[in-house]
Amino acid sequence: MIGGLATFTLIHVVLSLGRIGRRASLRSSLTIPPVLCYHRIGGPLELGVTRVTRSVFARQMHALARAGWRTVTLREFATHVQRRVPASPGEFLLSFDDGYASLADTAYPVLADVGFTATTFLVTDFVGRTNTWDVRYTWRRLPHLDWDAIERWRGRGLEFASHTASHARLTWLPDERIADELGRSRQTLLGRLGPDAGRAVAYPFGARDERVERLARAAGYELGFGGVRASGSALALARVPVYMWDVGETPVGLRRDATGALGRLVASVANRCAVGTSWMLKLRSGGAVV
């Protein structure tokens, strides 16, 4: 069943890339820096694919720094998107989804060592709590960053933004619930961290459509990040996830060769297969979307 789903998804992705990906990729590659998306760095083993070992992450960051790569802030990234200012070679946006507490021990110190910044997208209802919003892929539930840690690392130059209030798959929700997920998260961030924290949202599971984009704009977001493919809209920007098999010194999201193209295709398939997690969560809740 899983193999059939993966095959169907792969065919769908290839056809979609053939239809709209080439033109959007060419246009965006001239102006918008590539975006990497990590989830967990080190910590307990999991049944999923989002955990990257601490040693791999550190090796990648140090290698990128030595090669002359530079991270951009969200403000700089927004300038590229909104004003179509050409990106300089070697610029990229580094991001983390979910905001796990272990980032403060396993990832952020590495960034400080190499002089990189990053944006962490927070599930705001779960700041300081455990990841009960997710399927249990680890033996014990995983804690999220608390506000004290967030403030401390924000003071050291890291940025934080929205991953919605509860990490629900927005495309499965009615308009009112989408507006609540987006608006409540943004208001929490504005109240806690100030206006810069309300600039961007990363859609859970990379799931978005025109309706979600419209409601994100109405909630006040300037930037919205989805899956591996972009549509050309500032609220449908592409990110390439870094999964457990992406162990090279240069993650596939930053490679511009055949290996990078293939790696981005595989990452897109894996991201689309995350719909299985959404179905498991829906079944767990008795049919309600959570």
C-alpha distance (Angstrom), angle and dihedral (degrees) to the residues before:
residue distance angle dihedral
M1 . . .
I2 3.78 . .
G3 3.81 91.4 .
G4 3.81 91.2 51.8
L5 3.78 92.0 48.8
A6 3.80 91.6 48.8
T7 3.82 91.7 49.1
F8 3.80 92.9 48.9
T9 3.80 91.0 47.2
L10 3.81 92.0 48.6
I11 3.83 91.3 53.2
H12 3.81 90.5 47.7
V13 3.81 92.2 49.7
V14 3.80 93.6 48.2
L15 3.82 91.7 50.4
S16 3.80 91.7 45.9
L17 3.78 92.0 49.9
G18 3.78 89.3 51.0
R19 3.81 92.2 52.3
I20 3.80 104.2 43.8
G21 3.76 111.4 -5.4
R22 3.80 100.8 78.9
R23 3.81 97.9 57.8
A24 3.83 94.6 40.5
S25 3.81 91.9 46.8
L26 3.80 92.9 49.6
R27 3.81 92.2 49.2
S28 3.79 95.9 44.7
S29 3.81 95.4 43.2
L30 3.80 88.8 62.9
T31 3.79 95.0 55.1
I32 3.80 112.5 14.7
P33 3.81 124.6 66.5
P34 3.81 115.1 -127.4
V35 3.80 116.6 -98.6
L36 3.80 126.4 -139.1
C37 3.79 121.9 -159.9
Y38 3.80 121.8 -159.6
H39 3.81 124.7 177.6
R40 3.79 115.4 -176.8
I41 3.80 125.1 13.8
G42 3.81 112.7 -161.5
G43 3.78 122.0 -41.4
P44 3.81 126.9 109.4
L45 3.78 120.1 -3.9
E46 3.80 115.8 -102.4
L47 3.78 139.2 -160.2
G48 3.80 90.2 -125.4
V49 3.80 132.9 72.9
T50 3.81 104.9 -116.3
R51 3.81 98.8 87.8
V52 3.81 113.7 102.3
T53 3.79 115.6 -172.4
R54 3.76 118.4 -112.0
S55 3.81 92.0 -121.2
V56 3.82 92.8 52.8
F57 3.81 91.9 48.3
A58 3.81 92.9 48.4
R59 3.81 91.4 47.2
Q60 3.80 91.4 50.3
M61 3.80 94.7 48.6
H62 3.81 94.0 46.8
A63 3.81 91.4 46.4
L64 3.80 92.2 49.9
A65 3.79 91.2 48.8
R66 3.81 91.6 50.2
A67 3.80 90.1 49.0
G68 3.79 91.1 55.4
W69 3.78 100.6 -104.1
R70 3.81 116.4 154.0
T71 3.80 129.4 -160.9
V72 3.81 119.7 -133.6
T73 3.78 128.2 -146.8
L74 3.78 122.5 -120.1
R75 3.80 89.5 -105.8
E76 3.81 90.9 54.9
F77 3.78 90.6 44.9
A78 3.80 91.0 51.3
T79 3.81 89.3 53.5
H80 3.80 90.4 56.4
V81 3.80 91.3 48.7
Q82 3.78 101.4 41.6
R83 3.80 101.0 35.1
R84 3.81 96.3 30.3
V85 3.78 91.2 -126.3
P86 3.82 106.1 173.2
A87 3.79 114.7 -108.0
S88 3.77 117.7 -119.2
P89 3.81 117.6 -122.2
G90 3.78 110.4 -92.8
E91 3.81 97.5 27.0
F92 3.79 120.5 126.5
L93 3.79 140.7 159.5
L94 3.80 114.1 -121.8
S95 3.80 117.0 -155.2
F96 3.79 141.9 174.8
D97 3.79 125.3 -156.6
D98 3.82 127.3 -143.9
G99 3.82 98.4 13.3
Y100 3.79 102.2 -116.0
A101 3.81 115.7 -165.1
S102 3.80 91.9 -125.6
L103 3.82 89.7 70.6
A104 3.80 88.0 77.9
D105 3.81 89.2 62.4
T106 3.79 104.8 29.4
A107 3.80 107.4 31.4
Y108 3.79 115.3 16.9
P109 3.84 95.7 57.8
V110 3.82 89.0 53.3
L111 3.80 89.9 53.2
A112 3.79 90.5 49.8
D113 3.81 89.6 52.0
V114 3.81 93.9 54.7
G115 3.81 97.9 35.2
F116 3.81 96.7 -112.8
T117 3.78 127.8 143.6
A118 3.81 127.4 -153.3
T119 3.78 143.0 -174.5
T120 3.81 119.1 -125.9
F121 3.79 116.2 -158.4
L122 3.81 109.0 -144.2
V123 3.80 130.7 -151.5
T124 3.78 90.4 -138.5
D125 3.82 99.6 -160.3
F126 3.81 88.1 57.6
V127 3.81 101.9 46.3
G128 3.81 105.5 133.7
R129 3.82 91.5 10.6
T130 3.81 135.2 89.9
N131 3.80 126.0 -92.2
T132 3.79 98.2 -96.1
W133 3.82 87.2 142.3
D134 3.83 88.8 73.4
V135 3.78 136.8 67.6
R136 3.78 108.7 -92.9
Y137 3.82 102.6 -103.7
T138 3.81 94.1 157.1
W139 3.80 131.8 56.3
R140 3.80 91.6 -112.5
R141 3.78 129.4 28.3
L142 3.80 114.8 -96.6
P143 3.82 122.4 -121.7
H144 3.79 123.1 -128.5
L145 3.78 127.0 -139.3
D146 3.80 114.3 -83.8
W147 3.79 124.7 -136.3
D148 3.82 93.6 -100.9
A149 3.80 91.5 57.3
I150 3.79 91.2 43.8
E151 3.82 91.7 52.3
R152 3.79 91.2 46.1
W153 3.81 94.5 53.1
R154 3.78 92.3 39.6
G155 3.79 86.1 58.8
R156 3.80 87.7 56.8
G157 3.80 93.3 55.9
L158 3.80 104.6 -88.7
E159 3.80 120.5 130.6
F160 3.79 133.2 -139.0
A161 3.79 131.7 -159.0
S162 3.80 142.1 162.1
H163 3.80 130.0 -59.2
T164 3.83 87.1 169.6
A165 3.79 126.2 -95.5
S166 3.80 101.7 -75.7
H167 3.84 108.2 4.8
A168 3.82 95.3 -109.3
R169 3.81 119.7 161.8
L170 3.79 97.9 -101.5
T171 3.80 97.3 -158.3
W172 3.83 89.5 64.0
L173 3.82 94.4 53.4
P174 3.82 132.2 87.5
D175 3.79 117.4 -109.9
E176 3.80 94.9 -100.1
R177 3.80 93.2 54.4
I178 3.81 92.4 45.8
A179 3.80 90.3 51.4
D180 3.80 90.0 49.7
E181 3.82 93.6 48.8
L182 3.79 92.4 49.5
G183 3.79 99.3 36.9
R184 3.79 98.5 43.3
S185 3.81 92.1 49.3
R186 3.80 92.5 48.7
Q187 3.79 93.2 48.1
T188 3.79 90.9 50.6
L189 3.79 91.1 51.9
L190 3.81 93.3 45.8
G191 3.79 90.8 51.0
R192 3.79 94.3 46.9
L193 3.80 104.3 34.0
G194 3.80 109.0 15.2
P195 3.82 136.1 -114.9
D196 3.81 98.5 -44.5
A197 3.81 90.2 63.3
G198 3.81 90.9 60.8
R199 3.78 95.9 58.5
A200 3.81 101.5 89.7
V201 3.78 144.1 30.5
A202 3.81 130.5 -165.6
Y203 3.78 110.0 -151.3
P204 3.83 113.0 -129.0
F205 3.81 111.8 -105.1
G206 3.81 87.2 4.2
A207 3.82 86.9 -85.5
R208 3.80 115.1 153.1
D209 3.78 140.7 136.6
E210 3.79 135.7 176.9
R211 3.80 91.2 -78.7
V212 3.82 92.6 54.1
E213 3.80 91.1 45.9
R214 3.81 90.8 51.4
L215 3.80 92.3 50.9
A216 3.81 91.8 45.5
R217 3.79 89.3 54.5
A218 3.80 90.7 48.2
A219 3.82 89.7 51.3
G220 3.81 89.5 58.0
Y221 3.81 103.7 -101.5
E222 3.80 119.0 145.3
L223 3.80 97.1 -169.1
G224 3.79 132.1 35.9
F225 3.80 125.1 -172.8
G226 3.78 122.7 -154.8
G227 3.79 133.5 161.5
V228 3.80 132.7 -45.1
R229 3.82 94.6 -62.5
A230 3.79 125.7 67.6
S231 3.80 128.7 -154.0
G232 3.80 98.7 -154.7
S233 3.82 93.2 -101.3
A234 3.80 122.3 118.6
L235 3.81 86.2 -129.3
A236 3.81 94.4 52.1
L237 3.79 102.9 52.7
A238 3.78 123.9 158.5
R239 3.80 128.0 -116.4
V240 3.79 128.7 178.3
P241 3.82 114.2 -139.0
V242 3.79 118.1 -137.1
Y243 3.80 107.4 -136.4
M244 3.79 132.2 -172.1
W245 3.82 94.4 -88.8
D246 3.82 93.8 53.0
V247 3.82 94.5 93.6
G248 3.81 103.3 142.6
E249 3.79 121.8 114.5
T250 3.81 89.1 -109.2
P251 3.83 112.3 46.8
V252 3.80 113.5 -129.3
G253 3.80 90.9 -112.4
L254 3.82 89.2 69.4
R255 3.80 98.4 41.7
R256 3.79 119.4 100.0
D257 3.79 98.0 -167.3
A258 3.81 134.4 87.0
T259 3.80 90.9 -83.0
G260 3.78 90.0 55.3
A261 3.81 92.7 48.6
L262 3.80 91.8 50.0
G263 3.80 91.6 44.6
R264 3.80 91.8 52.2
L265 3.79 90.1 50.3
V266 3.81 91.2 52.0
A267 3.81 90.5 46.7
S268 3.81 89.7 51.4
V269 3.81 91.3 52.2
A270 3.80 91.7 48.1
N271 3.80 90.7 48.7
R272 3.80 91.9 51.0
C273 3.79 91.1 49.0
A274 3.82 87.3 61.9
V275 3.81 84.6 86.1
G276 3.80 83.4 85.2
T277 3.80 89.4 65.7
S278 3.79 89.8 51.8
W279 3.80 90.9 52.5
M280 3.81 91.1 49.4
L281 3.80 90.2 51.5
K282 3.78 90.9 47.9
L283 3.81 91.7 51.4
R284 3.81 90.6 47.0
S285 3.79 90.4 55.1
G286 3.80 94.0 49.2
G287 3.79 95.0 -103.5
A288 3.80 99.9 -43.5
V289 3.79 118.2 124.0
V290 3.80 109.8 -115.5
